[in-house]
Amino acid sequence: MTRYFDITDLVHFAQLNGTVTGIQRVQVRVIRHLAALSDPEEVICVFAKSRFHEVEACSARALFDGEKYNAENLLAKLDFTSEEKAYTGRELKQFLSRYPKGSVQRIIHKIKLYIIAFFSKRYARIYMELPSVGFDRKQRVECIKTWKVRKLSQKCQLVLIGSSWNKSPVITLAKHHHRDGGRVVQVIYDLIPHQHPEYCISRLAKKFSRFLKYSSQFVSHYICISEFTKMELEKYLARAETGTKVSCWPLAHEFEGYPRNKKLGSSLEANFSQNFVEQPFVLCVGTIEVRKNGVLLLRAWQQLMKQSGSEVPLLVFAGKFGWKVEAFKTFLKSDQQLRRRVKIIQHPSDDELASLYQDCLFTIFPSLAEGWGLPVGEAAWFGKYSIVSSSSSLPEVLGDLVDYIDPDDCAGMVRSLRRILNNSDYRMKKEQAIGSARLRSWKEVAGHLDQLLEE
């Protein structure tokens, strides 16, 4: 049976981001393994370059044939790159990120850059402080074969494995495929935009809720990444009096490409944390946004510093800034002493993130709501203990291998942090248990998805 996997959002994400996180990380890992386990013609990727383009398809094996994900290579293979442009969408996003969104400064620099690029692409790159070789970049990766898809055979499956709530011609294809008697499978990562719109921008919350409502008209099978998400979706479907099948598909712990419980090499990337942080540190991985509860973590760190002073380790946030971070930035800016004990590493590469996981004292994940919790499992892959929020799906990731906190209880967070910082023997005992526990690989997770799709 041929399966078509929608990667539209992954392609658009690659245009703006060099690394993959969250949903996009899952797509890359799983589709790569499924392609390796199957015949080339059995796993196909489909995508639409925009709402106004036709759906295109390509071989998943040809697209994901490398060991490590590379955004530029993916776009080059799909012929998204253009030598006519002075800079990529990702380069523009990174350049403008130094100015607040919606600010006059940002608008002025954006207009100024467009004017410079109109007259000289090379000077535009100089203005952006980008290497000149970027403008003269030759396409080092050959385009792979793609073809138009207007209709799917009834025997085929269409798997919507990404953020399908964004309007796309692939959704139209899914509706037609369902109408013709074909199977459409939707992976659900969480229901957060619908259940907690306060954690998202209003546009996303409305878009997601609309999609959730009409998706049951053409989806044959929902696959959720945790039991918590599965139960929440079943409640929603019951209220809508929809009997669509729902399955659970737990994600992996593996940080793919890096051996479990082993030290990395002596490369600059492997020693990134030692070179950049230089002091003992506690790590918090994930997009910095209101849902991740960073403000409460900063408050807890502030209280720890009042109690223990300079003995408190650094707090390192590894992740880009996301939605509704004004309170986080304001709180951090208001306390000079706290700023000295906090480091923020935006857009870390996989090598840099692996180095941070390896060298941290432990990780903390105080999120208010999740669909799974990839950083909790990834820390365990490196044998690291974590303090984790007891919210939503998070206890499913590692069970009793880690300790839990109420994400609304700052005093409780401080007590847990102080206990672990003052009791290295306890932390080592927990790490020994983590190091010998059975953890899931992405290959296993891909195999499980294959079984679910066979049902």
C-alpha positions, 0 to 999 in steps of 0.5 A, spaced: 500 500 500 502 506 498 502 512 503 502 519 502 505 523 508 503 531 508 510 535 509 507 542 507 508 545 514 515 542 514 517 545 507 514 552 510 518 551 516 524 550 513 524 556 509 524 560 516 528 555 520 535 552 520 533 546 525 527 542 527 523 542 533 517 539 536 512 537 530 517 538 525 522 534 528 517 528 529 516 528 521 523 528 519 525 522 524 519 518 523 518 519 515 525 517 514 525 511 518 518 509 514 522 510 508 528 506 510 523 500 512 519 500 506 519 500 498 521 506 495 514 507 492 510 505 498 512 512 502 511 518 498 511 525 501 506 530 498 506 538 499 504 544 496 508 550 495 502 555 497 495 555 497 495 557 490 499 551 488 498 544 486 500 538 490 506 535 488 509 529 490 516 526 491 519 519 494 520 520 501 527 516 501 530 520 496 528 526 500 530 524 507 536 520 505 541 523 509 543 522 516 542 529 519 536 534 517 539 540 513 533 545 511 537 548 505 538 541 502 531 539 503 529 546 500 534 545 494 532 538 493 525 540 492 527 546 488 525 551 493 531 555 492 532 561 488 539 564 486 534 571 484 534 572 491 539 576 496 537 572 502 533 566 504 526 567 508 530 564 514 536 569 513 531 575 513 527 572 519 533 572 523 536 579 521 529 582 523 529 578 530 533 583 533 528 588 533 521 587 537 515 585 532 511 590 530 516 596 532 517 602 527 525 600 527 523 593 525 519 596 519 524 601 517 529 596 517 525 591 513 523 597 508 531 599 507 533 592 506 528 591 500 530 597 497 538 595 498 536 588 495 533 591 489 539 595 487 544 590 489 543 583 492 551 583 494 550 589 499 544 587 502 547 581 504 553 586 507 548 590 510 545 583 514 552 581 516 551 575 512 557 572 508 558 574 501 558 566 499 551 566 500 549 570 495 553 566 490 551 559 493 551 554 487 546 549 488 550 543 491 544 538 492 541 536 486 533 536 485 529 530 486 524 528 481 517 531 483 510 530 480 503 533 480 498 529 484 491 531 483 487 524 485 489 518 489 488 511 488 482 509 493 487 503 496 492 509 498 492 512 505 493 520 506 497 521 512 496 528 515 502 528 520 504 535 520 500 542 522 494 541 517 490 546 520 493 551 516 489 551 509 493 547 504 491 544 497 493 537 501 487 538 505 482 539 499 486 533 496 484 529 503 477 531 502 476 528 495 480 522 497 475 521 503 469 522 498 472 517 493 472 512 499 480 512 501 483 513 508 485 519 511 489 519 517 490 525 522 496 525 527 494 530 533 499 532 537 495 536 542 488 540 543 492 546 546 490 551 541 482 549 542 482 548 550 487 553 552 487 559 547 490 564 552 497 560 550 496 562 543 495 567 538 488 568 537 489 567 529 492 560 531 486 558 536 481 560 531 484 556 525 485 550 529 478 550 532 475 550 525 480 545 523 478 540 529 471 541 527 471 540 520 476 534 520 471 529 522 468 530 516 474 527 512 478 523 517 478 516 518 483 515 523 486 520 528 492 518 531 494 521 538 501 522 541 499 521 548 494 517 552 492 524 555 491 527 548 487 521 546 482 522 552 481 529 550 480 528 543 475 522 545 471 527 549 471 532 544 468 527 538 463 524 543 460 531 544 460 532 537 457 525 536 462 523 532 465 516 532 471 516 528 477 511 530 482 514 535 489 511 537 495 512 541 502 513 538 507 515 544 513 518 541 520 516 542 526 518 547 531 518 543 535 524 541 537 521 534 544 521 531 547 521 538 549 515 542 545 513 548 549 514 555 555 516 552 560 522 551 560 526 545 567 527 541 572 533 542 569 537 537 567 544 538 560 542 537 561 537 543 564 542 547 559 547 546 556 548 553 563 548 556 565 554 551 559 558 552 556 556 559 563 555 562 559 554 569 555 549 572 548 550 569 541 547 569 537 546 562 530 548 560 529 546 553 523 548 548 520 555 545 520 560 550 513 562 550 507 563 555 505 556 555 512 553 557 512 557 564 518 561 563 516 566 568 515 562 574 521 558 573 525 565 573 521 567 579 523 560 582 530 562 580 530 569 583 528 566 590 533 560 590 538 566 589 536 570 595 536 563 599 543 561 596 546 567 593 552 565 588 552 558 590 546 557 585 548 555 578 546 558 571 539 557 568 540 556 561 534 556 556 535 553 550 530 555 544 527 560 540 522 566 543 515 564 541 508 567 542 507 572 548 514 572 551 513 580 553 512 578 561 518 573 561 523 579 557 520 584 562 521 580 568 528 578 566 530 585 565 527 588 571 532 584 575 540 585 574 542 580 579 538 574 575 540 576 568 547 574 570 545 567 572 540 566 566 543 565 559 538 564 553 541 560 547 536 561 541 536 556 535 541 551 538 543 546 533 542 539 534 550 538 536 549 544 541 543 541 544 546 535 545 552 538 548 548 542 553 544 535 555 550 532 556 553 537 560 548 540 564 546 538 572 539 536 570 533 539 566 527 542 568 521 542 564 515 546 568 510 547 562 503 548 563 500 544 557 503 539 552 501 534 547 507 529 549 514 532 552 520 531 547 525 534 551 524 530 557 525 524 553 531 527 550 534 529 557 533 521 559 537 519 552 543 522 555 542 519 562 540 526 565 535 527 571 529 532 570 524 536 574 518 535 570 511 539 570 505 534 572 501 537 567 497 534 561 501 528 558 508 529 561 508 524 566 507 519 560 514 520 558 518 517 563 513 515 569 517 515 576 524 516 573 523 523 574 520 528 579 514 532 578 512 539 580 505 543 580 506 548 574 502 553 578 506 552 585 512 557 585 514 555 592 514 547 590 518 548 585 523 552 589 523 546 594 524 541 589 530 545 586 533 546 592 532 539 594 536 536 588 541 541 588 543 540 595 543 532 594 547 530 589 547 522 591 539 522 590 540 525 583 546 520 581 541 514 584 535 517 579 540 517 573 543 510 574 535 508 574 534 512 567 541 510 564 538 502 565 531 504 563 528 501 556 527 508 552 524 508 545 528 509 539 525 513 533 525 507 529 521 503 534 516 509 534 516 509 526 514 501 526 509 502 531 506 508 526 506 503 521 502 498 525 497 503 526 496 505 519 495 497 517 489 497 522 
